[in-house]
Amino acid sequence: MSFSSSRKRALDTSRPIAYRASSARSCAVCVSEKYRVKRSVILEQVRQKPMLISTLLIIQMAS
């Protein structure tokens, strides 16, 4: 699944939270692959700093 479609699904408030969380994890996979960082590192950063996900999404969209 592409970053863009994962992002749209993660932001869709009409979907169940578990579905949105799975899509957000897919976004993390896309970001980790692009920057060659382990997905766990991305997810840990998001857990520690919830606003970081917004920053990651903006960076990914600008690239």
PyMOL Python script that loads the backbone (N, CA, C, O; Angstrom):
from pymol import cmd

cmd.read_pdbstr("""\
ATOM      1  N   MET A   1       0.845  -1.164   0.000  1.00  0.00           N
ATOM      2  CA  MET A   1       0.000   0.000   0.000  1.00  0.00           C
ATOM      3  C   MET A   1       0.900   1.239   0.000  1.00  0.00           C
ATOM      4  O   MET A   1       1.924   1.266   0.683  1.00  0.00           O
ATOM      5  N   SER A   2       0.522   2.246  -0.754  1.00  0.00           N
ATOM      6  CA  SER A   2       1.339   3.450  -0.836  1.00  0.00           C
ATOM      7  C   SER A   2       1.181   4.312   0.410  1.00  0.00           C
ATOM      8  O   SER A   2       0.228   4.168   1.176  1.00  0.00           O
ATOM      9  N   PHE A   3       2.139   5.207   0.585  1.00  0.00           N
ATOM     10  CA  PHE A   3       2.082   6.129   1.719  1.00  0.00           C
ATOM     11  C   PHE A   3       0.799   6.951   1.660  1.00  0.00           C
ATOM     12  O   PHE A   3       0.116   7.125   2.670  1.00  0.00           O
ATOM     13  N   SER A   4       0.482   7.446   0.486  1.00  0.00           N
ATOM     14  CA  SER A   4      -0.680   8.318   0.325  1.00  0.00           C
ATOM     15  C   SER A   4      -1.983   7.614   0.705  1.00  0.00           C
ATOM     16  O   SER A   4      -2.811   8.185   1.415  1.00  0.00           O
ATOM     17  N   SER A   5      -2.167   6.394   0.241  1.00  0.00           N
ATOM     18  CA  SER A   5      -3.403   5.683   0.568  1.00  0.00           C
ATOM     19  C   SER A   5      -3.443   5.299   2.044  1.00  0.00           C
ATOM     20  O   SER A   5      -4.506   5.318   2.663  1.00  0.00           O
ATOM     21  N   SER A   6      -2.280   4.949   2.611  1.00  0.00           N
ATOM     22  CA  SER A   6      -2.223   4.639   4.047  1.00  0.00           C
ATOM     23  C   SER A   6      -2.574   5.875   4.869  1.00  0.00           C
ATOM     24  O   SER A   6      -3.307   5.796   5.855  1.00  0.00           O
ATOM     25  N   ARG A   7      -2.047   6.996   4.454  1.00  0.00           N
ATOM     26  CA  ARG A   7      -2.302   8.258   5.158  1.00  0.00           C
ATOM     27  C   ARG A   7      -3.795   8.595   5.131  1.00  0.00           C
ATOM     28  O   ARG A   7      -4.379   8.954   6.154  1.00  0.00           O
ATOM     29  N   LYS A   8      -4.397   8.477   3.960  1.00  0.00           N
ATOM     30  CA  LYS A   8      -5.832   8.781   3.839  1.00  0.00           C
ATOM     31  C   LYS A   8      -6.658   7.871   4.750  1.00  0.00           C
ATOM     32  O   LYS A   8      -7.595   8.323   5.407  1.00  0.00           O
ATOM     33  N   ARG A   9      -6.308   6.604   4.782  1.00  0.00           N
ATOM     34  CA  ARG A   9      -7.050   5.657   5.626  1.00  0.00           C
ATOM     35  C   ARG A   9      -6.814   5.920   7.108  1.00  0.00           C
ATOM     36  O   ARG A   9      -7.724   5.763   7.922  1.00  0.00           O
ATOM     37  N   ALA A  10      -5.598   6.319   7.456  1.00  0.00           N
ATOM     38  CA  ALA A  10      -5.287   6.615   8.861  1.00  0.00           C
ATOM     39  C   ALA A  10      -6.044   7.851   9.344  1.00  0.00           C
ATOM     40  O   ALA A  10      -6.390   7.944  10.521  1.00  0.00           O
ATOM     41  N   LEU A  11      -6.297   8.787   8.455  1.00  0.00           N
ATOM     42  CA  LEU A  11      -6.974  10.028   8.827  1.00  0.00           C
ATOM     43  C   LEU A  11      -8.493   9.964   8.697  1.00  0.00           C
ATOM     44  O   LEU A  11      -9.186  10.908   9.076  1.00  0.00           O
ATOM     45  N   ASP A  12      -9.009   8.874   8.172  1.00  0.00           N
ATOM     46  CA  ASP A  12     -10.456   8.724   7.961  1.00  0.00           C
ATOM     47  C   ASP A  12     -11.157   8.402   9.284  1.00  0.00           C
ATOM     48  O   ASP A  12     -11.121   7.265   9.753  1.00  0.00           O
ATOM     49  N   THR A  13     -11.790   9.408   9.875  1.00  0.00           N
ATOM     50  CA  THR A  13     -12.422   9.244  11.190  1.00  0.00           C
ATOM     51  C   THR A  13     -13.673   8.356  11.158  1.00  0.00           C
ATOM     52  O   THR A  13     -14.193   7.991  12.213  1.00  0.00           O
ATOM     53  N   SER A  14     -14.149   8.014   9.987  1.00  0.00           N
ATOM     54  CA  SER A  14     -15.325   7.146   9.913  1.00  0.00           C
ATOM     55  C   SER A  14     -14.952   5.663  10.081  1.00  0.00           C
ATOM     56  O   SER A  14     -15.827   4.817  10.265  1.00  0.00           O
ATOM     57  N   ARG A  15     -13.675   5.364  10.017  1.00  0.00           N
ATOM     58  CA  ARG A  15     -13.203   3.979  10.148  1.00  0.00           C
ATOM     59  C   ARG A  15     -12.924   3.644  11.614  1.00  0.00           C
ATOM     60  O   ARG A  15     -12.652   4.545  12.408  1.00  0.00           O
ATOM     61  N   PRO A  16     -12.986   2.371  11.981  1.00  0.00           N
ATOM     62  CA  PRO A  16     -12.669   1.961  13.359  1.00  0.00           C
ATOM     63  C   PRO A  16     -11.210   2.294  13.706  1.00  0.00           C
ATOM     64  O   PRO A  16     -10.340   2.318  12.836  1.00  0.00           O
ATOM     65  N   ILE A  17     -10.972   2.544  14.975  1.00  0.00           N
ATOM     66  CA  ILE A  17      -9.639   2.949  15.421  1.00  0.00           C
ATOM     67  C   ILE A  17      -8.575   1.892  15.119  1.00  0.00           C
ATOM     68  O   ILE A  17      -7.442   2.243  14.790  1.00  0.00           O
ATOM     69  N   ALA A  18      -8.912   0.630  15.223  1.00  0.00           N
ATOM     70  CA  ALA A  18      -7.939  -0.426  14.927  1.00  0.00           C
ATOM     71  C   ALA A  18      -7.514  -0.376  13.459  1.00  0.00           C
ATOM     72  O   ALA A  18      -6.344  -0.585  13.141  1.00  0.00           O
ATOM     73  N   TYR A  19      -8.451  -0.104  12.582  1.00  0.00           N
ATOM     74  CA  TYR A  19      -8.167   0.008  11.155  1.00  0.00           C
ATOM     75  C   TYR A  19      -7.267   1.215  10.894  1.00  0.00           C
ATOM     76  O   TYR A  19      -6.318   1.139  10.113  1.00  0.00           O
ATOM     77  N   ARG A  20      -7.579   2.329  11.560  1.00  0.00           N
ATOM     78  CA  ARG A  20      -6.778   3.545  11.409  1.00  0.00           C
ATOM     79  C   ARG A  20      -5.368   3.342  11.952  1.00  0.00           C
ATOM     80  O   ARG A  20      -4.400   3.828  11.367  1.00  0.00           O
ATOM     81  N   ALA A  21      -5.248   2.630  13.062  1.00  0.00           N
ATOM     82  CA  ALA A  21      -3.929   2.367  13.647  1.00  0.00           C
ATOM     83  C   ALA A  21      -3.082   1.512  12.696  1.00  0.00           C
ATOM     84  O   ALA A  21      -1.886   1.750  12.533  1.00  0.00           O
ATOM     85  N   SER A  22      -3.711   0.529  12.080  1.00  0.00           N
ATOM     86  CA  SER A  22      -2.997  -0.314  11.124  1.00  0.00           C
ATOM     87  C   SER A  22      -2.498   0.517   9.948  1.00  0.00           C
ATOM     88  O   SER A  22      -1.376   0.322   9.480  1.00  0.00           O
ATOM     89  N   SER A  23      -3.314   1.429   9.475  1.00  0.00           N
ATOM     90  CA  SER A  23      -2.916   2.304   8.370  1.00  0.00           C
ATOM     91  C   SER A  23      -1.784   3.236   8.795  1.00  0.00           C
ATOM     92  O   SER A  23      -0.878   3.517   8.010  1.00  0.00           O
ATOM     93  N   ALA A  24      -1.837   3.713  10.032  1.00  0.00           N
ATOM     94  CA  ALA A  24      -0.758   4.570  10.540  1.00  0.00           C
ATOM     95  C   ALA A  24       0.551   3.788  10.618  1.00  0.00           C
ATOM     96  O   ALA A  24       1.618   4.328  10.325  1.00  0.00           O
ATOM     97  N   ARG A  25       0.471   2.521  11.012  1.00  0.00           N
ATOM     98  CA  ARG A  25       1.678   1.685  11.040  1.00  0.00           C
ATOM     99  C   ARG A  25       2.227   1.509   9.619  1.00  0.00           C
ATOM    100  O   ARG A  25       3.441   1.472   9.419  1.00  0.00           O
ATOM    101  N   SER A  26       1.340   1.402   8.649  1.00  0.00           N
ATOM    102  CA  SER A  26       1.785   1.296   7.256  1.00  0.00           C
ATOM    103  C   SER A  26       2.516   2.567   6.826  1.00  0.00           C
ATOM    104  O   SER A  26       3.492   2.504   6.078  1.00  0.00           O
ATOM    105  N   CYS A  27       2.044   3.714   7.296  1.00  0.00           N
ATOM    106  CA  CYS A  27       2.746   4.976   7.026  1.00  0.00           C
ATOM    107  C   CYS A  27       4.147   4.924   7.619  1.00  0.00           C
ATOM    108  O   CYS A  27       5.117   5.346   6.989  1.00  0.00           O
ATOM    109  N   ALA A  28       4.240   4.409   8.822  1.00  0.00           N
ATOM    110  CA  ALA A  28       5.548   4.299   9.491  1.00  0.00           C
ATOM    111  C   ALA A  28       6.481   3.400   8.692  1.00  0.00           C
ATOM    112  O   ALA A  28       7.678   3.673   8.606  1.00  0.00           O
ATOM    113  N   VAL A  29       5.952   2.341   8.112  1.00  0.00           N
ATOM    114  CA  VAL A  29       6.764   1.445   7.283  1.00  0.00           C
ATOM    115  C   VAL A  29       7.297   2.203   6.068  1.00  0.00           C
ATOM    116  O   VAL A  29       8.476   2.092   5.730  1.00  0.00           O
ATOM    117  N   CYS A  30       6.433   2.968   5.419  1.00  0.00           N
ATOM    118  CA  CYS A  30       6.858   3.743   4.247  1.00  0.00           C
ATOM    119  C   CYS A  30       7.967   4.724   4.614  1.00  0.00           C
ATOM    120  O   CYS A  30       8.959   4.844   3.895  1.00  0.00           O
ATOM    121  N   VAL A  31       7.796   5.422   5.731  1.00  0.00           N
ATOM    122  CA  VAL A  31       8.800   6.400   6.177  1.00  0.00           C
ATOM    123  C   VAL A  31      10.097   5.685   6.537  1.00  0.00           C
ATOM    124  O   VAL A  31      11.180   6.145   6.176  1.00  0.00           O
ATOM    125  N   SER A  32       9.992   4.561   7.248  1.00  0.00           N
ATOM    126  CA  SER A  32      11.208   3.845   7.652  1.00  0.00           C
ATOM    127  C   SER A  32      11.963   3.305   6.441  1.00  0.00           C
ATOM    128  O   SER A  32      13.194   3.310   6.429  1.00  0.00           O
ATOM    129  N   GLU A  33      11.254   2.849   5.444  1.00  0.00           N
ATOM    130  CA  GLU A  33      11.917   2.354   4.232  1.00  0.00           C
ATOM    131  C   GLU A  33      12.603   3.485   3.484  1.00  0.00           C
ATOM    132  O   GLU A  33      13.717   3.328   2.982  1.00  0.00           O
ATOM    133  N   LYS A  34      11.924   4.628   3.414  1.00  0.00           N
ATOM    134  CA  LYS A  34      12.500   5.756   2.688  1.00  0.00           C
ATOM    135  C   LYS A  34      13.782   6.245   3.346  1.00  0.00           C
ATOM    136  O   LYS A  34      14.758   6.542   2.657  1.00  0.00           O
ATOM    137  N   TYR A  35      13.789   6.332   4.678  1.00  0.00           N
ATOM    138  CA  TYR A  35      14.938   6.871   5.396  1.00  0.00           C
ATOM    139  C   TYR A  35      15.857   5.789   5.960  1.00  0.00           C
ATOM    140  O   TYR A  35      16.822   6.086   6.664  1.00  0.00           O
ATOM    141  N   ARG A  36      15.547   4.532   5.643  1.00  0.00           N
ATOM    142  CA  ARG A  36      16.362   3.388   6.059  1.00  0.00           C
ATOM    143  C   ARG A  36      16.586   3.350   7.570  1.00  0.00           C
ATOM    144  O   ARG A  36      17.706   3.233   8.067  1.00  0.00           O
ATOM    145  N   VAL A  37      15.465   3.454   8.264  1.00  0.00           N
ATOM    146  CA  VAL A  37      15.445   3.389   9.726  1.00  0.00           C
ATOM    147  C   VAL A  37      14.485   2.260  10.081  1.00  0.00           C
ATOM    148  O   VAL A  37      13.506   2.026   9.373  1.00  0.00           O
ATOM    149  N   LYS A  38      14.761   1.570  11.165  1.00  0.00           N
ATOM    150  CA  LYS A  38      13.852   0.507  11.578  1.00  0.00           C
ATOM    151  C   LYS A  38      12.474   1.077  11.928  1.00  0.00           C
ATOM    152  O   LYS A  38      12.363   2.148  12.524  1.00  0.00           O
ATOM    153  N   ARG A  39      11.444   0.348  11.551  1.00  0.00           N
ATOM    154  CA  ARG A  39      10.085   0.774  11.844  1.00  0.00           C
ATOM    155  C   ARG A  39       9.880   0.978  13.343  1.00  0.00           C
ATOM    156  O   ARG A  39       9.177   1.900  13.755  1.00  0.00           O
ATOM    157  N   SER A  40      10.484   0.133  14.145  1.00  0.00           N
ATOM    158  CA  SER A  40      10.338   0.244  15.595  1.00  0.00           C
ATOM    159  C   SER A  40      10.855   1.586  16.111  1.00  0.00           C
ATOM    160  O   SER A  40      10.319   2.132  17.075  1.00  0.00           O
ATOM    161  N   VAL A  41      11.888   2.110  15.474  1.00  0.00           N
ATOM    162  CA  VAL A  41      12.428   3.418  15.865  1.00  0.00           C
ATOM    163  C   VAL A  41      11.397   4.514  15.578  1.00  0.00           C
ATOM    164  O   VAL A  41      11.163   5.394  16.407  1.00  0.00           O
ATOM    165  N   ILE A  42      10.794   4.447  14.409  1.00  0.00           N
ATOM    166  CA  ILE A  42       9.764   5.430  14.043  1.00  0.00           C
ATOM    167  C   ILE A  42       8.591   5.334  15.014  1.00  0.00           C
ATOM    168  O   ILE A  42       8.126   6.354  15.522  1.00  0.00           O
ATOM    169  N   LEU A  43       8.109   4.124  15.277  1.00  0.00           N
ATOM    170  CA  LEU A  43       6.958   3.953  16.160  1.00  0.00           C
ATOM    171  C   LEU A  43       7.265   4.402  17.584  1.00  0.00           C
ATOM    172  O   LEU A  43       6.398   4.973  18.247  1.00  0.00           O
ATOM    173  N   GLU A  44       8.476   4.157  18.062  1.00  0.00           N
ATOM    174  CA  GLU A  44       8.857   4.600  19.402  1.00  0.00           C
ATOM    175  C   GLU A  44       8.886   6.123  19.481  1.00  0.00           C
ATOM    176  O   GLU A  44       8.441   6.707  20.468  1.00  0.00           O
ATOM    177  N   GLN A  45       9.404   6.753  18.450  1.00  0.00           N
ATOM    178  CA  GLN A  45       9.412   8.217  18.422  1.00  0.00           C
ATOM    179  C   GLN A  45       7.995   8.777  18.426  1.00  0.00           C
ATOM    180  O   GLN A  45       7.719   9.767  19.104  1.00  0.00           O
ATOM    181  N   VAL A  46       7.111   8.158  17.684  1.00  0.00           N
ATOM    182  CA  VAL A  46       5.709   8.599  17.647  1.00  0.00           C
ATOM    183  C   VAL A  46       5.062   8.394  19.013  1.00  0.00           C
ATOM    184  O   VAL A  46       4.294   9.239  19.471  1.00  0.00           O
ATOM    185  N   ARG A  47       5.371   7.269  19.664  1.00  0.00           N
ATOM    186  CA  ARG A  47       4.801   7.006  20.987  1.00  0.00           C
ATOM    187  C   ARG A  47       5.272   8.053  21.989  1.00  0.00           C
ATOM    188  O   ARG A  47       4.485   8.524  22.811  1.00  0.00           O
ATOM    189  N   GLN A  48       6.542   8.418  21.927  1.00  0.00           N
ATOM    190  CA  GLN A  48       7.092   9.393  22.860  1.00  0.00           C
ATOM    191  C   GLN A  48       6.663  10.820  22.545  1.00  0.00           C
ATOM    192  O   GLN A  48       6.484  11.645  23.441  1.00  0.00           O
ATOM    193  N   LYS A  49       6.503  11.092  21.267  1.00  0.00           N
ATOM    194  CA  LYS A  49       6.184  12.459  20.829  1.00  0.00           C
ATOM    195  C   LYS A  49       5.046  12.389  19.813  1.00  0.00           C
ATOM    196  O   LYS A  49       5.300  12.350  18.610  1.00  0.00           O
ATOM    197  N   PRO A  50       3.802  12.373  20.277  1.00  0.00           N
ATOM    198  CA  PRO A  50       2.673  12.203  19.356  1.00  0.00           C
ATOM    199  C   PRO A  50       2.623  13.212  18.210  1.00  0.00           C
ATOM    200  O   PRO A  50       2.128  12.883  17.132  1.00  0.00           O
ATOM    201  N   MET A  51       3.114  14.411  18.412  1.00  0.00           N
ATOM    202  CA  MET A  51       3.086  15.398  17.334  1.00  0.00           C
ATOM    203  C   MET A  51       4.088  15.062  16.233  1.00  0.00           C
ATOM    204  O   MET A  51       4.020  15.623  15.139  1.00  0.00           O
ATOM    205  N   LEU A  52       5.008  14.156  16.515  1.00  0.00           N
ATOM    206  CA  LEU A  52       6.010  13.779  15.534  1.00  0.00           C
ATOM    207  C   LEU A  52       5.363  13.149  14.301  1.00  0.00           C
ATOM    208  O   LEU A  52       5.864  13.332  13.192  1.00  0.00           O
ATOM    209  N   ILE A  53       4.283  12.427  14.464  1.00  0.00           N
ATOM    210  CA  ILE A  53       3.640  11.796  13.309  1.00  0.00           C
ATOM    211  C   ILE A  53       3.197  12.837  12.296  1.00  0.00           C
ATOM    212  O   ILE A  53       3.309  12.614  11.091  1.00  0.00           O
ATOM    213  N   SER A  54       2.698  13.965  12.766  1.00  0.00           N
ATOM    214  CA  SER A  54       2.314  15.042  11.846  1.00  0.00           C
ATOM    215  C   SER A  54       3.526  15.535  11.075  1.00  0.00           C
ATOM    216  O   SER A  54       3.453  15.770   9.869  1.00  0.00           O
ATOM    217  N   THR A  55       4.630  15.690  11.772  1.00  0.00           N
ATOM    218  CA  THR A  55       5.866  16.143  11.131  1.00  0.00           C
ATOM    219  C   THR A  55       6.326  15.130  10.098  1.00  0.00           C
ATOM    220  O   THR A  55       6.721  15.504   8.994  1.00  0.00           O
ATOM    221  N   LEU A  56       6.278  13.848  10.448  1.00  0.00           N
ATOM    222  CA  LEU A  56       6.685  12.800   9.499  1.00  0.00           C
ATOM    223  C   LEU A  56       5.798  12.813   8.253  1.00  0.00           C
ATOM    224  O   LEU A  56       6.282  12.657   7.132  1.00  0.00           O
ATOM    225  N   LEU A  57       4.511  13.000   8.464  1.00  0.00           N
ATOM    226  CA  LEU A  57       3.588  13.027   7.335  1.00  0.00           C
ATOM    227  C   LEU A  57       3.897  14.207   6.419  1.00  0.00           C
ATOM    228  O   LEU A  57       3.874  14.071   5.196  1.00  0.00           O
ATOM    229  N   ILE A  58       4.184  15.352   7.007  1.00  0.00           N
ATOM    230  CA  ILE A  58       4.503  16.551   6.208  1.00  0.00           C
ATOM    231  C   ILE A  58       5.794  16.346   5.446  1.00  0.00           C
ATOM    232  O   ILE A  58       5.876  16.692   4.268  1.00  0.00           O
ATOM    233  N   ILE A  59       6.812  15.787   6.099  1.00  0.00           N
ATOM    234  CA  ILE A  59       8.097  15.529   5.435  1.00  0.00           C
ATOM    235  C   ILE A  59       7.903  14.570   4.275  1.00  0.00           C
ATOM    236  O   ILE A  59       8.430  14.794   3.186  1.00  0.00           O
ATOM    237  N   GLN A  60       7.149  13.505   4.501  1.00  0.00           N
ATOM    238  CA  GLN A  60       6.933  12.494   3.456  1.00  0.00           C
ATOM    239  C   GLN A  60       6.183  13.119   2.280  1.00  0.00           C
ATOM    240  O   GLN A  60       6.513  12.842   1.127  1.00  0.00           O
ATOM    241  N   MET A  61       5.194  13.947   2.549  1.00  0.00           N
ATOM    242  CA  MET A  61       4.411  14.555   1.474  1.00  0.00           C
ATOM    243  C   MET A  61       5.267  15.520   0.661  1.00  0.00           C
ATOM    244  O   MET A  61       5.082  15.638  -0.551  1.00  0.00           O
ATOM    245  N   ALA A  62       6.201  16.212   1.310  1.00  0.00           N
ATOM    246  CA  ALA A  62       7.051  17.185   0.616  1.00  0.00           C
ATOM    247  C   ALA A  62       8.096  16.510  -0.254  1.00  0.00           C
ATOM    248  O   ALA A  62       8.614  17.123  -1.188  1.00  0.00           O
ATOM    249  N   SER A  63       8.410  15.266   0.037  1.00  0.00           N
ATOM    250  CA  SER A  63       9.475  14.572  -0.718  1.00  0.00           C
ATOM    251  C   SER A  63       8.987  14.076  -2.059  1.00  0.00           C
ATOM    252  O   SER A  63       9.755  13.475  -2.811  1.00  0.00           O
TER     253      SER A  63
END
""", "prot")
cmd.dss("prot")
cmd.show_as("cartoon", "prot")
cmd.util.cbc("prot")
cmd.orient("prot")
